[in-house]
Amino acid sequence: MKLIAFKVEQFRSIATTGWLPFSTDGVTALVGQNESGKSAILDALHAAFGSEGTVSSDDFRRSGGLSAAALRLLLTEEELAEVCAELPGEYADAVAKKLIGRREDIVFISRFVRGTADDFKRAFRLEPDLQKLIEAAIIASMPAITGDDAKVEEKPFVSAIVATFRKTLWQKLPLFVLFREENSYLPNTVDIDESSKEWLEGSEHAGADNFLVSAGITLKELLVEDDRERASVLSAGVRLVNSRLADYWRQVLGQRGKIKIEVEFARHPPSHARAGAAYLRFWISEGEGEKLHPSQRSKGTRWYVAFFLHLTASQKDGDAIVLLLDEPGAYLHATAQEDVLRLIENLGGSIPVLYSTHSPYLIDHKRIDRILAVERDVDDEDSNTIVRTGLALAASSQLTLAPVLAVMGTDLSTQQLIQRKGNILLEENSAYFYFSALVILTGKGQGLSLVACNGADNVKVVADLLTAWRLDFKAALDEDDKGKRVARQMRDKWQLNADDFKKRILLFKGCAGIEDAFSAKEFAEVVASGHKLGTGVTNSKRVEAAKLSKPLLAHRFFVEVSEGRVTREQLDNETLERFSGWLEWMER
């Protein structure tokens, strides 16, 4: 079974997300600022397709309408046959044959309906036209019923078979599991409710719950009177968890050191407010170091242990899952967040992962196709959440795209950009990506070091630094008012004569933005393909009028060229000659 897309409706700030694709590589990222609605999407999917299915009245919108989420599924012929096999007699084959052409577009809906007072329950539905196909197949296979009661007898029978199909499909869906680190850390200690023998007590019991489930230990087994029996059960469970933790630590995270969880069953002393009450005490040890309580370990270690226990407990029964991560590693430093991204990517091959973030360190700028941009609609009176994907990403606000744009800049800053010779200072990331693409298409400028300075004024700053370091460079600027002003300032500061000015500083003739180097037709059809440009005399003005992100457009063009989907034959000769001339100037 493959998850194709999902949709959320009438949940908190969300009126409807529309259909949103799951990334084909198993890793899908919700990117946006705080309060944009990222968590609402994860909570809705967890409530709709998780194990408990609980919501509150606060999750429903004031405008009315019942909250719902839907999944679009692709079933193999074998999977469809397995679902239909649960139907009675000849109806199994009839429904399977009817749906064989529809198996790549099966829509399953989870809707919340009001019970008593503020109680809501989950009700599963099939997309109406899908249900009609199933009903038609059942009715066509029914023996003829004559008389006035035919329709009366037919309806409940058909409904019962549809309900069986729906229930069987639900049982075969992957379970949506939500991980929030603040609720899942392993505690130092946790009290045991001895009266019920069914659960732990305290605000941090979730992490301990996950440990016991992962270890295969019940509270009843811990509360037996025989100390030796209890110790044996606890020891076996700890060995099981630590064996799996060691594999996870080494294979998934790539860590070389050893890590272990230790746990002790104890009772509070007479001086304690809960004198004689049972509790569990936890430690974590790394390598040959001393064992410490979880709170004494680094945030990174605590996060990884909590995540491991949550993941292991969720997969205890062997069911397929979809992992929902809300701001994973939000409190970790940059390097640790990059490790979290690698962990997510490693998991994505076997477990679909949908995560939210506003950190650039949890985004791979080379995989823009993974990103769903989540933001509030500022033009809407209710400020509803909207989600953009694919080509529409470029229409998202700068604040929403901030982590994506930041990681593009981070990627540039971590490369060995500065050379002794051949450094070319460009205004923006967009110029960097366009010129990088044209280097590939023209074969010119391959030895250049292109440096994006994040603004015309910053070109002066970088130029001063390179001058101080005695490194050779040239500057290339847009021929707009700011570019001309910066060019004059650099000319005057370095006292350049006309010949030296031509050698060191280039203004892109006729280009108020680097987008204007392309013809209007090829920019619309090749560079900005799939986007609706605004009105304006130049390409740069048309992009601004459409409120599209210039760096994202340029980055997508670079990726298309790098992967061979855009070739030089798709560009005008005039454009190729223009960029070739500029690159030749840069190489001189």
Secondary structure, DSSP 8 states (H G I E B T S, - for coil): -EEEEEEEEEETTEEE---EE--TTSEEEEE--TTSSHHHHHHHHHHHHSSS----GGGS-TT----EEEEEEE--HHHHHHHHTTS-TTHHHHHHHHHTTTTT-EEEEEEEEE-STT-EEEEEEE-HHHHHHHHHHHHHHS----STTHHHHHHHHHHHHHHHHHHHHHHHS-EEEEE-GGGT---SEEEE-TTTSS-EESTTHHHHHHHHHHHT--HHHHT-S-HHHHHHHHHHHHHHHHHHHHHIIIIIS---S-EEEEEEEEE--TTSTTTT-EEEEEEEEETTS--B-GGGS-HHHHHHHHHHHHHHHHTTT---EEEEEESTTTTS-HHHHHHHHHHHHHHHTTS-EEEEE--GGG--TT-GGGEEEEEE-TTSTT--EEEEEGGGGGGS-HHHHHHHHHHHHHHHHHS----SS-EEEESSHHHHHHHHHHHHHH---TT-EEEE-SSHHHHHHHHHHHHHTT--EEEEEESSHHHHHHHHHHHHHHT--HHHHHHHEEEETT-SSGGGGS-HHHIIIIITTT------SSHHHHHHHTT--HHHHHHHHHHHHHTTSS-GGGS-HHHHHHHHHHHHHHH-
